Amino acid sequence: MISTNLDSYDVGILHVLQRNGRATINELAEAVGLSPSPVARRLRILENAGVITGYAALIDETALGYEFSVFVSVKLDRQVDDALASFEAAVCSFPEVVDCWLMTGNRDYLLRIATRGPSDFERFLTSTFTKVSGVASIESSIPLRRVKAGLSRTLKLDAKGYQRQTTTGHGGS
């Protein structure tokens, strides 16, 4: 990754793109108060520096019928490279597993699994997931509702330029 110092124009471009990844150069230029040519140059720099890693459509899983999400914590029987690689290869092959994180603490992995309903989750869990070798224990938690959804951290200006910042508490941005 190339080191990039972000200024208020760069951050403005990023904020617009986080809300609308299909914004045109002209729309970005109008939003940040620059002409299209420098906005296009800045956009290329942000992409080349790895600040912008790609553009994607946000898909509502529930609109496709995947209305049931479950967080699954997994503990492996061994925490060695081959066991981790084997588990990761297995979960990456399951379309039901939409997110997977290697964790610290008393569990090795945290997964988010999306299915059409509880019976589909049960079927996936009992007929597929419990068959993955090396799994010592599985613990499932069903979320009641999403409180916050976000694509990225916000950026806050300090004396040296912009740095990443997370939002704490409820409300606000």
C-alpha positions as CSV (number, residue, x, y, z in Angstrom):
1,M,0.0,0.0,0.0
2,I,1.3,3.4,-0.9
3,S,1.3,6.0,1.9
4,T,-1.4,8.6,1.4
5,N,-2.0,11.8,3.3
6,L,-5.7,12.6,2.9
7,D,-7.0,16.1,2.8
8,S,-10.5,17.4,3.0
9,Y,-11.1,16.9,-0.7
10,D,-10.0,13.3,-0.5
11,V,-12.2,12.6,2.5
12,G,-15.1,14.3,0.8
13,I,-14.7,12.0,-2.2
14,L,-14.6,9.0,0.1
15,H,-17.7,10.1,1.9
16,V,-19.7,10.5,-1.3
17,L,-18.5,7.2,-2.6
18,Q,-19.5,5.4,0.6
19,R,-23.0,6.7,0.2
20,N,-23.1,6.2,-3.6
21,G,-20.4,4.0,-5.2
22,R,-21.8,4.9,-8.6
23,A,-21.3,8.6,-8.3
24,T,-19.8,10.1,-11.5
25,I,-16.7,12.2,-11.6
26,N,-18.9,15.3,-12.2
27,E,-21.1,14.4,-9.2
28,L,-18.0,14.0,-7.0
29,A,-16.5,17.2,-8.3
30,E,-19.7,19.1,-7.5
31,A,-19.9,17.6,-4.0
32,V,-16.4,18.5,-3.0
33,G,-16.0,21.8,-4.8
34,L,-13.3,20.9,-7.4
35,S,-13.4,20.6,-11.1
36,P,-13.7,17.1,-12.6
37,S,-10.0,16.8,-13.7
38,P,-8.5,17.0,-10.2
39,V,-11.2,14.8,-8.8
40,A,-10.4,12.1,-11.4
41,R,-6.7,12.4,-10.5
42,R,-7.4,12.1,-6.8
43,L,-9.7,9.2,-7.4
44,R,-6.9,7.4,-9.3
45,I,-4.4,8.1,-6.4
46,L,-6.9,6.8,-3.8
47,E,-7.4,3.6,-5.9
48,N,-3.6,3.1,-6.6
49,A,-2.8,3.7,-2.9
50,G,-5.3,1.0,-1.9
51,V,-7.5,3.4,0.1
52,I,-10.3,2.4,-2.4
53,T,-10.1,-1.3,-2.9
54,G,-13.0,-1.8,-5.2
55,Y,-16.6,-1.0,-6.0
56,A,-19.5,-3.3,-5.1
57,A,-23.3,-3.5,-5.1
58,L,-24.8,-3.7,-1.6
59,I,-27.3,-6.5,-1.7
60,D,-30.2,-6.9,0.8
61,E,-30.1,-10.5,1.8
62,T,-33.7,-10.4,3.1
63,A,-34.9,-9.3,-0.4
64,L,-33.4,-12.5,-1.7
65,G,-35.1,-14.5,1.0
66,Y,-32.2,-14.9,3.4
67,E,-34.0,-13.6,6.4
68,F,-32.2,-15.6,9.1
69,S,-28.7,-14.6,10.3
70,V,-26.9,-16.5,13.0
71,F,-23.5,-15.7,14.6
72,V,-21.6,-18.9,15.2
73,S,-18.5,-19.2,17.5
74,V,-16.3,-22.1,16.8
75,K,-13.5,-23.6,18.8
76,L,-11.1,-26.0,17.1
77,D,-9.5,-29.0,18.7
78,R,-6.1,-27.8,17.6
79,Q,-4.8,-24.3,16.7
80,V,-2.0,-25.2,14.3
81,D,-1.5,-24.0,10.8
82,D,-2.9,-27.0,9.0
83,A,-6.0,-27.2,11.2
84,L,-6.7,-23.5,10.6
85,A,-6.2,-23.8,6.9
86,S,-8.4,-26.8,6.7
87,F,-11.2,-25.1,8.6
88,E,-10.9,-21.9,6.6
89,A,-11.0,-23.9,3.3
90,A,-14.2,-25.7,4.4
91,V,-16.1,-22.6,5.5
92,C,-15.1,-20.7,2.4
93,S,-16.8,-23.4,0.4
94,F,-20.2,-23.0,2.1
95,P,-22.4,-20.3,0.6
96,E,-24.3,-20.0,3.8
97,V,-21.2,-18.6,5.6
98,V,-21.2,-15.0,4.5
99,D,-18.6,-13.7,7.0
100,C,-15.8,-15.4,8.9
101,W,-13.2,-14.0,11.3
102,L,-10.2,-15.6,13.0
103,M,-10.6,-14.4,16.6
104,T,-8.6,-14.0,19.8
105,G,-10.0,-15.1,23.1
106,N,-11.8,-18.4,24.1
107,R,-13.1,-19.0,20.5
108,D,-11.1,-19.5,17.4
109,Y,-13.6,-18.2,14.7
110,L,-16.7,-16.1,14.5
111,L,-19.0,-16.7,11.5
112,R,-22.1,-15.1,10.3
113,I,-24.4,-17.6,8.6
114,A,-27.4,-16.5,6.5
115,T,-30.2,-18.9,5.6
116,R,-33.9,-18.6,4.7
117,G,-35.1,-19.6,8.1
118,P,-34.4,-21.6,11.3
119,S,-35.0,-24.9,9.7
120,D,-32.6,-24.2,6.9
121,F,-30.0,-23.2,9.5
122,E,-30.6,-26.3,11.5
123,R,-30.2,-28.4,8.3
124,F,-27.0,-26.7,7.4
125,L,-25.6,-27.0,10.9
126,T,-26.5,-30.7,11.4
127,S,-25.9,-32.0,8.0
128,T,-22.9,-29.9,6.8
129,F,-21.2,-27.7,9.4
130,T,-20.9,-30.3,12.2
131,K,-19.1,-32.6,9.7
132,V,-16.1,-30.2,9.4
133,S,-13.1,-32.0,10.8
134,G,-11.3,-30.4,13.7
135,V,-14.2,-28.6,15.3
136,A,-14.3,-29.1,19.0
137,S,-17.4,-26.9,19.8
138,I,-19.9,-24.7,18.2
139,E,-22.0,-22.0,19.9
140,S,-24.8,-20.1,18.0
141,S,-26.3,-16.7,18.8
142,I,-29.3,-15.3,17.0
143,P,-29.3,-11.5,16.6
144,L,-32.6,-9.7,17.4
145,R,-32.0,-6.7,15.2
146,R,-29.1,-4.7,13.6
147,V,-28.4,-1.5,15.6
148,K,-25.7,-0.2,13.3
149,A,-24.6,-1.1,9.8
150,G,-21.5,0.6,8.3
151,L,-19.1,0.1,5.5
152,S,-16.1,1.9,6.9
153,R,-14.9,4.0,9.7
154,T,-15.4,7.7,9.6
155,L,-12.4,10.0,9.1
156,K,-11.6,12.9,11.5
157,L,-9.3,15.8,10.9
158,D,-6.4,16.4,13.3
159,A,-3.4,18.6,13.0
160,K,-1.5,16.2,10.8
161,G,-4.3,15.5,8.4
162,Y,-7.0,12.8,8.4
163,Q,-6.9,9.7,10.5
164,R,-9.4,6.9,11.0
165,Q,-11.8,7.1,13.8
166,T,-14.6,4.9,15.1
167,T,-17.9,6.3,16.4
168,T,-18.8,5.4,20.0
169,G,-22.2,5.4,21.7
170,H,-25.6,5.6,20.1
171,G,-26.7,7.9,17.3
172,G,-24.6,10.5,15.5
173,S,-22.2,9.8,12.8
